[in-house]
């Protein structure tokens, strides 16, 4: 089972991203800090997206998209339950 680490605090992420913006490499920062170089690169990329420097979904858009997917799933499940209940009630009322 893969090891999971606790999430890094947002302020820590911001500080690391600022160091990348200042010219530090993700590899150098990975040697000094806990996160891997790939994690630091991901944070820097997401920061560029969030600030509009790079085209992609922002963090807020990602969260909204995930929330909407959950909502659609729930509504589909409710629709299926209602469809089955309606069929049952129609059959029962015809007897």
C-alpha positions in Angstrom: 0.0 0.0 0.0 1.5 3.4 -1.0 2.5 5.7 1.7 0.5 8.9 2.0 1.8 12.1 3.5 -0.3 14.8 5.1 -1.1 17.7 2.8 1.3 20.6 2.9 -0.1 23.8 4.4 -1.1 26.4 1.7 1.3 29.0 3.1 4.2 26.5 2.7 3.2 25.8 -0.9 3.0 29.5 -1.6 6.5 30.1 -0.2 8.0 27.2 -2.3 6.3 28.5 -5.4 7.6 32.0 -4.7 11.1 30.5 -4.5 10.6 28.8 -7.9 9.4 32.2 -9.3 12.6 33.7 -7.9 14.7 31.3 -10.0 15.3 28.4 -7.7 15.0 25.0 -9.4 12.5 22.4 -8.1 15.3 19.9 -7.8 17.3 22.2 -5.4 14.2 22.9 -3.4 13.4 19.2 -3.2 16.8 18.6 -1.6 16.1 21.2 1.0 12.4 20.6 1.6 10.2 17.5 2.0 8.2 17.6 -1.3 9.6 15.9 -4.4 10.7 18.0 -7.4 7.7 16.7 -9.3 5.4 17.9 -6.6 7.0 21.4 -6.5 6.8 21.6 -10.4 3.1 20.7 -10.1 2.5 23.5 -7.5 4.3 26.0 -9.7 2.3 24.9 -12.8 -1.0 25.2 -10.9 0.0 28.6 -9.7 0.6 29.7 -13.3 -2.9 28.4 -14.2 -4.5 30.1 -11.2 -2.9 33.5 -12.1 -3.8 33.2 -15.7 -0.3 32.8 -17.0 -1.1 29.3 -18.4 -4.4 28.0 -19.9 -6.1 25.2 -18.0 -8.7 24.8 -15.2 -8.0 26.9 -12.1 -8.1 25.3 -8.7 -11.5 26.9 -8.1 -12.8 25.5 -11.4 -11.4 22.1 -10.6 -13.3 22.1 -7.2 -16.5 23.3 -8.9 -16.2 20.7 -11.6 -15.7 17.9 -9.0 -18.7 19.2 -7.0 -20.9 19.3 -10.1 -19.8 15.7 -11.0 -20.9 14.5 -7.5 -24.2 16.4 -7.9 -24.9 14.9 -11.3 -24.2 11.4 -9.9 -26.5 11.9 -7.0 -29.3 13.3 -9.3 -28.9 10.3 -11.6 -29.3 7.9 -8.7 -32.4 9.8 -7.5 -33.9 9.7 -11.0 -33.3 5.9 -11.2 -35.0 5.4 -7.8 -38.0 7.5 -8.9 -38.2 5.7 -12.2 -38.3 2.3 -10.4 -40.8 3.6 -7.8 -43.1 4.9 -10.5 -43.0 1.6 -12.3 -43.9 -0.2 -9.1 -46.8 2.1 -8.3 -48.2 1.8 -11.8 -48.1 -2.0 -11.6 -49.7 -2.0 -8.1 -52.5 0.4 -9.0 -53.4 -1.7 -12.0 -54.2 -4.7 -9.9 
